[in-house]
C-alpha cells in the first residue's frame, strides 16, 4: 500500500445451505456493506470480486464482471481475482494496491453447495494439483492428514489439541448469528469421537462446505478502522516440492510483510481470525503467524489464552470450522468479524476492548496466503 487505506463498511450473509444464486449472496453482502459505509453504489469507483462456484456449478456464469455491472447498474472497472479458499484475502490485497480510486467495493458470493457431492468435491479439488498428487489419492483431507502426521512425528503434536481447537470454535460459533452452528454448541467428547475421515483427522477436524457472501468497502477517506498491514505470498502447488511440509512458508512470508508494514509484532495483536480449513491448519498457523514457537502450538490452545475470554482470542466467529467455509467468501467474512470486534459490535462473543486485529486467509494447502492487520482509530 502506498497510501493509508481504511474500512468504511462491511457486510455478510448468513452462511447456510439456502439455494439462492451466487450473485444473490454477493448482492446481499454488498448492500449491507454499502449501508454500513453510508455509501451509495454511485460512490464506488471500482469493484474487486472473487468467486469460483459459479464457473463450475449449475449456473455456469464465467463473465461475472459484466454480470455484476448489470446487477449494480454501474460501469466502473470490475476485477475478478479468484484464488480459491484464499480469494477473499487476495481480493482485499488487490483492492489495497489499486491507485486512483477513492472507494472500492471488495466482494465475494459463493453458491458452493449446489450439486451432487461428487461434483462439488471435484471443483473444490481444482484448488490443488490434479495430475500427480490427486491421482495418488491426495485429496485435501488426505493432504492435510499427511502434513499433520509429519508435524506430530517432528514435534509430538496431539489429537487432543486439535479437539480443543474444534471445541473452541464451535463454542464461539454458537454465539454468532451468521454461523451455520449458531445456537448449536458442540460437546468435546462428541468432537473427540467423531468418525475418522483421513487418519488421524476426524470429521470434527474438517471445515464445513457452505454457501454465503461477504463484502467490504475500502477507502482512502479516514474512518474508525485503518488497514495498517497487508501481506501476500504464494508457494508451490505440489506440497512434496516444498522445503518443509510441517509449516506454511507463504503464511510466514505474508505475516512478516504485514507486521513490518504495520510496525507491530505478534504480541500486539488483540484478536485474530485464523484460517482453519482443518484444525491442524489452525494449530500450525499459530506458529507461522508468530503466536507460538515452532512445535508449541498445542501449548497455546491448552493455555486458554486464545479462548473467547483469553488474552488474544482466535476465531471468535467460529472460524471456517463452525461458521462454515464458502471458499472465496471466507477471507472477507474474516474481515467482517475483525472489523465488528474492533467496533465493539459482536454481542455475546465481543472481545474486551480490542485495538488491533488480524486476518489470515489461505488458498489451497498453503499455496496462496494473505495476512491483513487492522487498527481501531
C-alpha positions as CSV (number, residue, x, y, z in Angstrom):
1,X,0.0,0.0,0.0
2,X,1.4,3.4,-1.0
3,X,-1.3,5.4,0.9
4,X,-3.4,5.0,4.0
5,X,-6.5,2.8,3.5
6,X,-9.5,2.4,5.7
7,X,-12.5,0.2,6.1
8,X,-15.7,2.1,5.6
9,X,-18.2,-0.7,5.9
10,X,-18.6,-4.5,6.0
11,X,-21.3,-6.9,5.3
12,X,-22.0,-10.7,5.1
13,X,-24.9,-13.1,4.7
14,X,-25.7,-15.9,7.0
15,X,-23.6,-19.0,6.0
16,X,-26.1,-21.7,5.2
17,X,-27.4,-24.1,2.6
18,X,-30.1,-21.8,1.1
19,X,-30.3,-22.2,-2.7
20,X,-30.0,-18.6,-3.8
21,X,-27.9,-17.8,-6.9
22,X,-24.3,-16.9,-6.3
23,X,-24.9,-13.3,-7.2
24,X,-27.7,-13.0,-4.6
25,X,-25.2,-13.9,-1.9
26,X,-22.8,-11.3,-3.3
27,X,-25.5,-8.7,-3.7
28,X,-26.9,-9.1,-0.2
29,X,-23.5,-8.8,1.3
30,X,-22.7,-5.8,-0.8
31,X,-25.8,-3.9,0.1
32,X,-25.1,-4.5,3.8
33,X,-21.5,-3.2,3.4
34,X,-22.7,-0.1,1.5
35,X,-25.3,0.6,4.1
36,X,-22.7,0.2,6.9
37,X,-20.4,2.5,5.0
38,X,-23.2,5.1,4.4
39,X,-22.1,5.0,0.8
40,X,-24.2,4.6,-2.4
41,X,-23.2,2.4,-5.3
42,X,-22.7,5.6,-7.3
43,X,-19.9,6.5,-5.0
44,X,-18.0,3.2,-5.7
45,X,-15.1,3.8,-8.1
46,X,-14.1,0.1,-8.6
47,X,-15.2,-3.4,-7.6
48,X,-12.9,-6.3,-6.9
49,X,-14.8,-9.6,-6.9
50,X,-13.7,-13.2,-6.1
51,X,-15.6,-16.4,-6.6
52,X,-15.2,-19.9,-8.0
53,X,-18.5,-21.8,-7.7
54,X,-20.4,-20.0,-10.5
55,X,-17.9,-21.1,-13.1
56,X,-18.2,-24.8,-12.2
57,X,-21.6,-25.3,-10.6
58,X,-25.1,-25.4,-12.1
59,X,-25.1,-21.7,-13.1
60,X,-22.0,-21.7,-15.4
61,X,-21.5,-18.0,-15.4
62,X,-17.9,-17.1,-16.3
63,X,-18.4,-13.5,-17.3
64,X,-19.1,-12.4,-13.8
65,X,-17.7,-8.9,-14.0
66,X,-20.3,-8.0,-16.7
67,X,-23.0,-9.8,-14.7
68,X,-22.2,-7.6,-11.7
69,X,-22.2,-4.5,-13.8
70,X,-25.8,-5.2,-14.7
71,X,-26.8,-6.0,-11.1
72,X,-25.3,-2.9,-9.6
73,X,-26.1,-0.6,-12.7
74,X,-22.5,0.6,-12.8
75,X,-19.8,0.9,-15.5
76,X,-16.8,1.2,-13.2
77,X,-13.9,-1.2,-13.5
78,X,-14.7,-4.6,-12.1
79,X,-11.8,-7.0,-11.5
80,X,-12.2,-10.7,-10.8
81,X,-9.4,-12.3,-8.7
82,X,-10.1,-16.0,-8.0
83,X,-7.7,-17.6,-5.5
84,X,-9.9,-20.5,-4.3
85,X,-10.1,-20.6,-0.5
86,X,-7.8,-17.5,-0.2
87,X,-9.9,-15.5,-2.7
88,X,-11.3,-13.1,-0.2
89,X,-7.9,-12.1,1.2
90,X,-6.4,-11.8,-2.2
91,X,-9.3,-9.6,-3.4
92,X,-8.7,-7.3,-0.4
93,X,-5.0,-7.2,-1.1
94,X,-5.6,-6.3,-4.7
95,X,-8.0,-3.5,-3.8
96,X,-5.5,-2.0,-1.4
97,X,-2.9,-1.9,-4.1
98,X,-5.0,-0.2,-6.8
99,X,-4.3,3.5,-7.3
100,X,-6.5,6.4,-8.3
101,X,-9.7,5.2,-6.6
102,X,-11.5,6.7,-3.6
103,X,-13.9,3.9,-2.7
104,X,-13.6,0.3,-3.7
105,X,-16.1,-2.5,-3.1
106,X,-14.5,-5.8,-2.3
107,X,-17.0,-8.6,-2.8
108,X,-17.5,-12.4,-2.8
109,X,-20.5,-14.6,-3.4
110,X,-20.4,-18.3,-3.4
111,X,-23.0,-21.0,-4.0
112,X,-20.7,-23.8,-3.2
113,X,-23.2,-26.5,-2.4
114,X,-25.5,-26.6,-5.4
115,X,-24.9,-30.0,-6.9
116,X,-24.2,-33.7,-6.2
117,X,-21.4,-34.2,-3.7
118,X,-19.0,-35.6,-6.3
119,X,-19.4,-32.5,-8.5
120,X,-18.9,-30.1,-5.6
121,X,-15.8,-32.2,-4.4
122,X,-14.4,-32.2,-8.0
123,X,-14.3,-28.4,-8.2
124,X,-13.0,-28.0,-4.7
125,X,-10.2,-30.3,-5.7
126,X,-9.3,-27.9,-8.6
127,X,-7.6,-25.9,-5.8
128,X,-4.9,-28.5,-5.6
129,X,-2.6,-30.3,-8.1
130,X,-4.6,-32.7,-10.2
131,X,-2.2,-34.8,-12.2
132,X,0.5,-36.2,-9.9
133,X,-1.0,-35.8,-6.4
134,X,-4.7,-36.4,-6.8
135,X,-4.2,-39.5,-9.0
136,X,-2.5,-40.9,-5.9
137,X,-5.4,-40.1,-3.7
138,X,-4.1,-36.8,-2.4
139,X,-7.5,-35.2,-1.7
140,X,-7.5,-32.2,0.7
141,X,-8.3,-34.2,3.9
142,X,-5.5,-36.7,2.9
143,X,-3.1,-34.0,2.1
144,X,-3.6,-32.2,5.4
145,X,-3.6,-35.5,7.3
146,X,-0.1,-36.3,5.9
147,X,1.1,-32.8,6.9
148,X,-0.2,-33.3,10.4
149,X,1.3,-36.8,10.6
150,X,4.7,-35.2,9.8
151,X,4.1,-32.5,12.3
152,X,3.3,-35.0,15.0
153,X,6.4,-37.0,14.1
154,X,8.6,-33.9,14.3
155,X,7.1,-32.1,17.3
156,X,4.9,-34.6,19.1
157,X,1.6,-32.9,18.4
158,X,-1.6,-34.3,20.0
159,X,-5.1,-35.0,18.6
160,X,-6.5,-33.8,21.9
161,X,-5.0,-30.3,21.0
162,X,-7.0,-30.4,17.7
163,X,-10.1,-31.3,19.6
164,X,-9.7,-28.3,21.8
165,X,-9.5,-26.1,18.7
166,X,-12.7,-27.5,17.3
167,X,-14.4,-27.1,20.7
168,X,-13.3,-23.5,21.0
169,X,-14.5,-22.6,17.5
170,X,-17.9,-24.4,17.9
171,X,-18.3,-22.6,21.3
172,X,-17.8,-19.3,19.6
173,X,-19.9,-20.1,16.6
174,X,-22.9,-20.9,18.9
175,X,-22.8,-17.1,19.7
176,X,-22.6,-15.9,16.1
177,X,-26.0,-15.4,14.3
178,X,-24.2,-15.6,10.9
179,X,-22.6,-19.0,11.6
180,X,-24.1,-22.3,10.5
181,X,-23.7,-23.7,14.0
182,X,-25.3,-20.7,15.7
183,X,-27.1,-21.8,18.9
184,X,-25.7,-25.3,18.5
185,X,-22.7,-25.8,20.8
186,X,-20.7,-29.0,20.4
187,X,-19.7,-31.4,23.2
188,X,-16.0,-32.0,23.5
189,X,-16.4,-35.8,23.7
190,X,-18.5,-35.8,20.6
191,X,-15.7,-34.0,18.8
192,X,-13.1,-36.4,20.0
193,X,-15.2,-39.4,19.0
194,X,-16.4,-38.2,15.6
195,X,-15.8,-40.5,12.6
196,X,-12.3,-40.7,11.1
197,X,-12.1,-39.0,7.7
198,X,-8.4,-39.4,6.9
199,X,-6.4,-40.8,9.8
200,X,-5.7,-39.2,12.2
201,X,-8.1,-36.3,11.2
202,X,-11.7,-36.8,12.2
203,X,-14.9,-35.3,10.9
204,X,-14.8,-32.6,13.5
205,X,-11.3,-31.6,12.4
206,X,-12.7,-30.6,9.0
207,X,-14.4,-27.3,8.0
208,X,-17.9,-27.2,6.6
209,X,-18.6,-26.5,2.9
210,X,-21.4,-23.9,2.8
211,X,-23.0,-21.1,0.8
212,X,-22.6,-17.4,1.5
213,X,-21.4,-13.9,0.7
214,X,-19.2,-11.2,2.3
215,X,-18.1,-7.7,1.3
216,X,-16.1,-4.7,2.5
217,X,-15.9,-1.1,1.3
218,X,-12.3,0.2,1.5
219,X,-11.5,3.9,1.1
220,X,-8.8,6.5,1.2
221,X,-11.1,8.5,3.4
222,X,-10.3,8.2,7.1
223,X,-12.7,6.1,9.1
224,X,-12.6,4.4,12.5
225,X,-10.7,1.4,11.1
226,X,-7.4,1.6,9.4
227,X,-5.8,-1.2,7.5
228,X,-2.2,-0.9,8.7
229,X,-0.7,-4.1,7.2
230,X,-1.2,-6.2,4.1
231,X,1.0,-9.2,3.2
232,X,0.6,-11.7,0.4
233,X,2.8,-14.7,-0.6
234,X,2.5,-17.9,-2.6
235,X,4.1,-21.3,-2.6
236,X,4.4,-24.4,-4.8
237,X,1.1,-26.3,-5.5
238,X,3.0,-29.6,-5.1
239,X,3.4,-30.0,-1.4
240,X,6.2,-32.5,-1.8
241,X,8.3,-29.9,-3.6
242,X,8.4,-27.7,-0.5
243,X,11.4,-27.5,1.8
244,X,9.2,-28.1,5.0
245,X,5.7,-29.6,4.8
246,X,5.1,-29.2,8.5
247,X,4.6,-25.4,8.1
248,X,3.3,-23.0,5.5
249,X,6.1,-20.8,4.2
250,X,3.6,-18.5,2.5
251,X,2.0,-17.7,5.8
252,X,5.3,-16.8,7.4
253,X,6.3,-14.6,4.5
254,X,2.8,-12.8,4.3
255,X,2.9,-12.3,8.1
256,X,6.4,-10.9,8.1
257,X,5.4,-8.4,5.4
258,X,2.2,-7.4,7.2
259,X,3.9,-7.0,10.6
260,X,6.7,-4.9,9.0
261,X,4.2,-2.6,7.2
262,X,2.1,-2.2,10.3
263,X,5.0,-1.6,12.6
264,X,3.7,-4.2,15.1
265,X,4.7,-7.7,16.4
266,X,2.5,-10.8,17.0
267,X,2.3,-9.8,20.7
268,X,0.4,-6.6,19.7
269,X,-2.5,-8.5,18.2
270,X,-5.6,-8.4,20.4
271,X,-7.9,-10.6,18.3
272,X,-7.4,-12.7,15.2
273,X,-9.3,-14.8,12.6
274,X,-7.0,-17.6,11.5
275,X,-7.7,-19.9,8.6
276,X,-8.9,-23.3,10.0
277,X,-10.0,-25.3,7.0
278,X,-8.7,-28.1,9.2
279,X,-8.0,-27.9,12.9
280,X,-4.4,-28.9,12.2
281,X,-4.0,-25.9,9.9
282,X,-5.1,-23.6,12.7
283,X,-2.6,-25.0,15.1
284,X,0.3,-24.9,12.6
285,X,-0.7,-21.3,11.7
286,X,-0.3,-20.2,15.4
287,X,3.3,-20.9,14.9
288,X,3.6,-19.5,11.3
289,X,2.0,-16.2,12.5
290,X,4.4,-15.9,15.4
291,X,1.8,-16.5,18.2
292,X,3.7,-19.6,19.3
293,X,7.1,-21.0,18.8
294,X,7.5,-23.9,16.4
295,X,6.2,-27.1,17.9
296,X,4.4,-25.2,20.7
297,X,1.0,-24.5,19.1
298,X,-0.5,-27.2,21.3
299,X,0.6,-25.4,24.4
300,X,-1.1,-22.2,23.2
301,X,-4.5,-23.9,22.8
302,X,-4.2,-25.6,26.1
303,X,-3.3,-22.4,27.9
304,X,-6.7,-20.8,27.3
305,X,-5.1,-17.6,26.0
306,X,-6.9,-17.8,22.7
307,X,-10.3,-18.7,24.1
308,X,-13.0,-16.1,23.9
309,X,-12.2,-14.7,27.4
310,X,-8.5,-15.1,26.9
311,X,-5.7,-12.5,26.3
312,X,-5.8,-12.9,22.5
313,X,-9.0,-14.7,21.2
314,X,-8.7,-16.5,17.9
315,X,-11.6,-17.3,15.6
316,X,-14.3,-15.5,17.7
317,X,-16.6,-16.0,14.7
318,X,-16.4,-19.8,14.9
319,X,-13.9,-19.9,12.1
320,X,-14.3,-21.9,9.0
321,X,-14.8,-25.0,11.2
322,X,-18.1,-23.9,12.7
323,X,-19.1,-20.7,10.9
324,X,-18.7,-22.5,7.6
325,X,-16.3,-22.3,4.7
326,X,-17.9,-21.0,1.4
327,X,-14.4,-20.9,-0.3
328,X,-14.0,-17.4,-1.8
329,X,-16.2,-15.6,0.7
330,X,-14.2,-16.8,3.7
331,X,-11.4,-14.2,3.7
332,X,-13.9,-11.3,3.6
333,X,-16.1,-12.9,6.3
334,X,-12.9,-12.8,8.5
335,X,-12.7,-9.1,7.8
336,X,-16.3,-8.7,8.8
337,X,-15.6,-10.3,12.1
338,X,-12.5,-8.4,12.9
339,X,-13.9,-5.0,12.0
340,X,-17.0,-5.6,14.1
341,X,-14.8,-6.8,17.0
342,X,-12.8,-3.6,16.8
343,X,-16.0,-1.6,16.7
344,X,-17.4,-3.5,19.8
345,X,-20.4,-4.9,17.8
346,X,-20.1,-8.6,18.4
347,X,-22.6,-9.0,21.3
348,X,-22.1,-12.2,23.4
349,X,-18.8,-13.0,21.7
350,X,-17.4,-9.5,22.0
351,X,-13.7,-9.3,23.0
352,X,-12.7,-6.8,25.7
353,X,-11.5,-3.6,24.2
354,X,-9.5,-4.8,21.2
355,X,-7.4,-2.2,19.3
356,X,-5.5,-4.3,16.7
357,X,-6.9,-7.3,14.8
358,X,-5.5,-9.7,12.2
359,X,-7.0,-11.9,9.4
360,X,-5.2,-14.9,7.9
361,X,-6.6,-16.4,4.7
362,X,-5.1,-19.5,2.9
363,X,-5.7,-20.7,-0.6
364,X,-5.3,-24.5,-1.1
365,X,-2.9,-26.2,1.2
366,X,-0.7,-23.2,1.8
367,X,-0.5,-22.2,-1.9
368,X,-1.6,-18.6,-1.5
369,X,-1.8,-16.7,1.8
370,X,-2.7,-13.2,2.8
371,X,-2.4,-11.6,6.2
372,X,-4.1,-8.3,7.0
373,X,-3.8,-6.1,10.1
374,X,-6.5,-3.7,11.2
375,X,-6.3,-0.9,13.8
376,X,-9.1,0.9,15.6
377,X,-8.5,4.7,15.3
